[in-house]
Amino acid sequence: MAVGRIAAYQFEWRPRAERLMAKLGVEDAGREAFEAALSRAKAAYMPRAWAREVSIEALGDDFVYLSGEWFEGWEVAAALSRAERVWVFAASAGGGPPPQGPEDEPEAGWIVSLGGEAMAVALQGTRAAIPRGEGESVAAIAPGLFMGWPIVQREPLLRLLESGETCAPMTAKGVFTADSDIVGLLFTEKRPPCACGGCASGNCFSACAGRMQ
């Protein structure tokens, strides 16, 4: 069973109020309340992630055996059939700020959306940190986000991340929550050729741009 050491990452989140107000449709009249919610979110959310390289030991049409753990699902098998190297990862924005009371209700939706922004920083930062060779891109897949890979497959992913290493105490089972944290696989793959010719430079505007290049 070949597994790499766990790499732990923590990312800086620098949300800009103007951009987020426009994205979330917040009117100027609500700016003060929004900035208060943003201040609470910045203090609470902490984008971070853990990743560990694993090896493909067996691969079929609807299963894959990764470093001693068995995964079922045609979607994960199809994805990893393109893989050069594979990492199991977990990304978290951390727990959000506690509610302040009934008066907090209008801002509750903003807090949830800001947690998503912090999670995006963790995911993008982790993908950027994954080593890749020339002509390779990094793709991601997570159970529960695809019909062909059920959410119960989070458990063996967490087992691959569990470790006695003191550098990664947050990867213990039960740390992650289904509504805000993501556990999945990252893998490098060769960029496929496309009609636009932009894949090699990372400037693809064709349908393959949606494959998380």
C-alpha positions as CSV (number, residue, x, y, z in Angstrom):
1,M,0.0,0.0,0.0
2,A,1.8,3.1,-1.3
3,V,0.9,6.4,0.2
4,G,2.7,9.7,0.5
5,R,3.1,11.9,3.5
6,I,0.3,14.3,4.2
7,A,0.8,17.9,3.1
8,A,-1.1,20.5,5.1
9,Y,-2.1,23.8,3.6
10,Q,-3.5,27.0,5.0
11,F,-4.6,29.8,2.7
12,E,-5.1,33.6,3.0
13,W,-8.6,34.7,2.3
14,R,-8.9,38.4,1.2
15,P,-12.5,39.0,0.3
16,R,-13.4,42.3,-1.3
17,A,-16.7,43.8,-0.1
18,E,-17.5,45.5,-3.4
19,R,-17.1,42.4,-5.5
20,L,-19.1,40.3,-3.1
21,M,-21.9,42.8,-2.8
22,A,-22.3,42.8,-6.5
23,K,-22.1,39.0,-6.7
24,L,-24.7,38.5,-3.9
25,G,-27.0,41.4,-5.1
26,V,-26.5,43.4,-1.9
27,E,-27.9,47.0,-2.3
28,D,-26.0,50.0,-1.1
29,A,-28.5,50.4,1.7
30,G,-27.4,47.1,3.1
31,R,-23.7,47.8,2.9
32,E,-23.2,48.4,6.6
33,A,-24.9,45.2,7.6
34,F,-23.1,43.3,4.9
35,E,-19.7,44.6,6.0
36,A,-20.5,43.6,9.5
37,A,-21.3,40.1,8.3
38,L,-18.2,40.0,6.2
39,S,-16.1,41.0,9.2
40,R,-17.5,38.1,11.2
41,A,-16.9,35.7,8.3
42,K,-13.3,36.8,7.9
43,A,-12.7,36.1,11.6
44,A,-14.4,32.7,11.5
45,Y,-13.6,31.1,8.2
46,M,-10.1,29.6,7.7
47,P,-9.5,28.1,4.3
48,R,-7.2,25.0,4.6
49,A,-6.7,21.6,3.1
50,W,-4.8,18.4,3.4
51,A,-3.6,16.2,0.5
52,R,-1.8,12.8,0.3
53,E,-0.6,11.1,-2.8
54,V,-2.0,7.6,-3.3
55,S,-1.5,4.9,-5.9
56,I,-3.9,3.1,-8.3
57,E,-3.5,-0.6,-7.5
58,A,-6.4,-1.9,-9.6
59,L,-8.9,-0.2,-12.0
60,G,-12.0,-1.6,-13.7
61,D,-15.0,-0.2,-15.4
62,D,-16.9,0.6,-12.2
63,F,-14.3,0.4,-9.4
64,V,-10.8,1.5,-8.4
65,Y,-8.5,0.2,-5.7
66,L,-6.4,3.0,-4.2
67,S,-3.6,2.3,-1.7
68,G,-5.6,-0.4,0.1
69,E,-9.0,1.2,-0.1
70,W,-11.8,0.0,-2.4
71,F,-14.0,2.6,-4.3
72,E,-17.1,1.8,-6.4
73,G,-18.6,3.9,-9.1
74,W,-18.3,4.1,-12.8
75,E,-17.7,7.9,-12.7
76,V,-14.6,7.7,-10.4
77,A,-13.3,4.8,-12.5
78,A,-13.7,6.7,-15.7
79,A,-12.1,9.8,-14.3
80,L,-9.1,7.9,-12.9
81,S,-8.6,6.0,-16.2
82,R,-7.1,9.4,-17.4
83,A,-5.0,9.9,-14.3
84,E,-1.2,10.2,-14.2
85,R,-0.9,10.7,-10.4
86,V,-3.6,10.8,-7.7
87,W,-4.1,12.6,-4.4
88,V,-6.8,12.2,-1.8
89,F,-7.6,15.6,-0.3
90,A,-9.9,17.3,2.2
91,A,-10.7,21.0,2.1
92,S,-12.4,23.0,4.8
93,A,-13.4,26.6,5.3
94,G,-13.7,25.9,9.1
95,G,-16.8,26.6,11.1
96,G,-18.7,29.8,10.5
97,P,-19.6,32.4,13.1
98,P,-22.3,31.5,15.6
99,P,-25.7,33.2,15.1
100,Q,-26.1,36.4,17.0
101,G,-29.8,36.0,17.6
102,P,-33.1,36.7,15.7
103,E,-31.6,39.9,14.3
104,D,-29.0,37.8,12.5
105,E,-31.5,36.1,10.2
106,P,-31.2,38.6,7.2
107,E,-27.4,38.1,7.2
108,A,-27.5,34.3,7.6
109,G,-27.6,33.8,3.8
110,W,-24.6,36.1,3.4
111,I,-22.6,34.1,5.9
112,V,-23.3,30.8,4.1
113,S,-22.3,32.3,0.8
114,L,-19.1,33.8,2.3
115,G,-18.3,30.3,3.6
116,G,-18.5,29.1,0.0
117,E,-16.1,31.9,-1.1
118,A,-13.6,30.8,1.6
119,M,-14.0,27.1,0.5
120,A,-13.3,28.1,-3.1
121,V,-10.0,29.6,-1.9
122,A,-9.1,26.3,-0.3
123,L,-9.9,24.3,-3.4
124,Q,-8.2,26.6,-5.8
125,G,-5.1,26.8,-3.6
126,T,-4.9,23.0,-3.2
127,R,-5.2,22.4,-6.9
128,A,-2.5,25.0,-7.6
129,A,-0.2,23.3,-5.1
130,I,-0.4,19.9,-6.7
131,P,2.7,19.2,-8.8
132,R,2.1,18.6,-12.5
133,G,4.3,17.8,-15.5
134,E,4.5,19.6,-18.8
135,G,1.2,19.4,-20.6
136,E,-0.8,18.2,-17.5
137,S,-3.8,19.7,-15.8
138,V,-5.3,19.0,-12.4
139,A,-8.8,17.7,-12.2
140,A,-11.0,16.9,-9.2
141,I,-13.8,14.5,-8.3
142,A,-15.7,14.1,-5.0
143,P,-18.3,11.6,-3.9
144,G,-21.8,12.9,-3.6
145,L,-21.2,15.5,-6.3
146,F,-21.7,13.0,-9.1
147,M,-24.5,10.4,-9.6
148,G,-21.9,7.7,-10.4
149,W,-20.0,8.1,-7.1
150,P,-22.1,7.9,-3.9
151,I,-21.5,10.0,-0.8
152,V,-20.8,6.9,1.3
153,Q,-17.4,6.8,-0.5
154,R,-16.3,9.6,1.7
155,E,-15.4,7.1,4.5
156,P,-12.6,5.3,2.7
157,L,-11.2,8.7,1.5
158,L,-11.1,9.8,5.2
159,R,-9.4,6.5,6.1
160,L,-6.7,7.3,3.6
161,L,-6.2,10.7,5.2
162,E,-6.1,9.5,8.8
163,S,-2.6,9.5,10.2
164,G,-0.7,9.5,13.4
165,E,1.4,12.3,12.0
166,T,1.2,15.4,14.3
167,C,1.3,17.7,11.2
168,A,-2.2,16.6,10.2
169,P,-4.4,16.2,13.3
170,M,-7.5,17.7,11.5
171,T,-7.9,14.7,9.1
172,A,-9.4,12.4,11.8
173,K,-12.7,11.0,11.0
174,G,-15.6,13.2,12.0
175,V,-13.8,16.5,11.5
176,F,-15.5,17.2,8.2
177,T,-19.2,18.1,7.7
178,A,-21.3,17.3,4.6
179,D,-22.6,20.8,4.1
180,S,-19.4,22.8,4.1
181,D,-16.4,20.6,3.7
182,I,-15.2,18.5,0.7
183,V,-13.3,15.2,0.6
184,G,-12.3,13.9,-2.7
185,L,-9.6,13.1,-5.2
186,L,-7.3,15.3,-7.3
187,F,-5.4,13.9,-10.2
188,T,-3.1,15.0,-13.0
189,E,-4.0,14.2,-16.5
190,K,-2.7,15.1,-20.0
191,R,-4.6,18.0,-21.5
192,P,-6.7,16.7,-24.3
193,P,-6.4,18.3,-27.8
194,C,-9.3,20.5,-28.7
195,A,-10.4,22.6,-31.7
196,C,-9.6,25.9,-30.1
197,G,-6.0,25.0,-29.6
198,G,-5.8,26.9,-26.3
199,C,-5.6,24.0,-23.9
200,A,-1.8,23.9,-23.8
201,S,-1.7,27.5,-22.7
202,G,-4.5,27.2,-20.2
203,N,-6.7,29.6,-22.4
204,C,-9.2,27.1,-23.6
205,F,-12.6,28.6,-24.4
206,S,-14.2,25.4,-25.8
207,A,-16.4,22.8,-23.9
208,C,-13.3,21.3,-22.2
209,A,-12.8,24.5,-20.2
210,G,-15.4,23.0,-17.8
211,R,-13.1,20.2,-16.8
212,M,-11.4,22.2,-14.1
213,Q,-8.3,23.0,-16.1
